[in-house]
Amino acid sequence: MNDIAFILLGPIIIGTAIGIYLDKALTMKIPIFTMSFALMSIIFGMYTVFKRYSK
């Protein structure tokens, strides 16, 4: 049960970092990739926690 923080924060940090990198590399005015990758990472982290602890 102590690994919930790592299960949630790991994908969120990695996904947000990828989004920030893509936004800077493509010189986007609106951080579309950051928002979309962060949202997908949050959903993925919540899904992983739900699947692991719903037993």
C-alpha positions as a Markdown table, in Angstrom:
| # | Residue | x | y | z |
|---|---|---|---|---|
| 1 | Met | 0.0 | 0.0 | 0.0 |
| 2 | Asn | 3.0 | 2.3 | 0.4 |
| 3 | Asp | 3.7 | 2.3 | -3.3 |
| 4 | Ile | 0.6 | 4.2 | -4.4 |
| 5 | Ala | 2.6 | 7.5 | -4.4 |
| 6 | Phe | 5.1 | 6.0 | -6.8 |
| 7 | Ile | 2.5 | 4.4 | -9.0 |
| 8 | Leu | 0.7 | 7.8 | -9.4 |
| 9 | Leu | 3.6 | 10.2 | -9.5 |
| 10 | Gly | 6.0 | 8.2 | -11.7 |
| 11 | Pro | 3.8 | 8.3 | -14.9 |
| 12 | Ile | 2.6 | 11.8 | -14.2 |
| 13 | Ile | 6.2 | 13.2 | -13.9 |
| 14 | Ile | 7.4 | 11.2 | -17.0 |
| 15 | Gly | 4.3 | 12.1 | -19.1 |
| 16 | Thr | 4.5 | 15.8 | -18.2 |
| 17 | Ala | 8.2 | 15.9 | -18.9 |
| 18 | Ile | 7.6 | 14.4 | -22.3 |
| 19 | Gly | 4.9 | 16.9 | -23.0 |
| 20 | Ile | 7.1 | 19.8 | -22.0 |
| 21 | Tyr | 9.9 | 18.6 | -24.2 |
| 22 | Leu | 7.6 | 18.2 | -27.2 |
| 23 | Asp | 6.1 | 21.6 | -26.7 |
| 24 | Lys | 9.5 | 23.3 | -26.5 |
| 25 | Ala | 10.9 | 21.3 | -29.4 |
| 26 | Leu | 7.9 | 22.2 | -31.6 |
| 27 | Thr | 7.7 | 25.8 | -30.2 |
| 28 | Met | 4.0 | 25.5 | -29.4 |
| 29 | Lys | 2.3 | 28.7 | -28.1 |
| 30 | Ile | -0.3 | 26.7 | -26.2 |
| 31 | Pro | 1.1 | 23.7 | -24.2 |
| 32 | Ile | -1.1 | 21.1 | -25.9 |
| 33 | Phe | 1.3 | 18.3 | -25.5 |
| 34 | Thr | 2.0 | 19.0 | -21.9 |
| 35 | Met | -1.7 | 19.1 | -21.0 |
| 36 | Ser | -2.6 | 16.0 | -23.0 |
| 37 | Phe | 0.3 | 13.9 | -21.8 |
| 38 | Ala | -0.3 | 15.0 | -18.2 |
| 39 | Leu | -4.0 | 14.1 | -18.5 |
| 40 | Met | -3.2 | 10.7 | -20.0 |
| 41 | Ser | -0.6 | 10.0 | -17.3 |
| 42 | Ile | -3.1 | 10.9 | -14.6 |
| 43 | Ile | -5.7 | 8.5 | -16.1 |
| 44 | Phe | -3.1 | 5.8 | -16.5 |
| 45 | Gly | -1.9 | 6.1 | -12.9 |
| 46 | Met | -5.4 | 6.0 | -11.5 |
| 47 | Tyr | -6.2 | 3.0 | -13.7 |
| 48 | Thr | -3.1 | 1.2 | -12.5 |
| 49 | Val | -3.9 | 1.9 | -8.8 |
| 50 | Phe | -7.5 | 0.8 | -9.3 |
| 51 | Lys | -6.5 | -2.5 | -11.0 |
| 52 | Arg | -3.8 | -3.3 | -8.4 |
| 53 | Tyr | -6.0 | -2.6 | -5.3 |
| 54 | Ser | -9.4 | -3.7 | -6.5 |
| 55 | Lys | -8.8 | -7.3 | -5.7 |
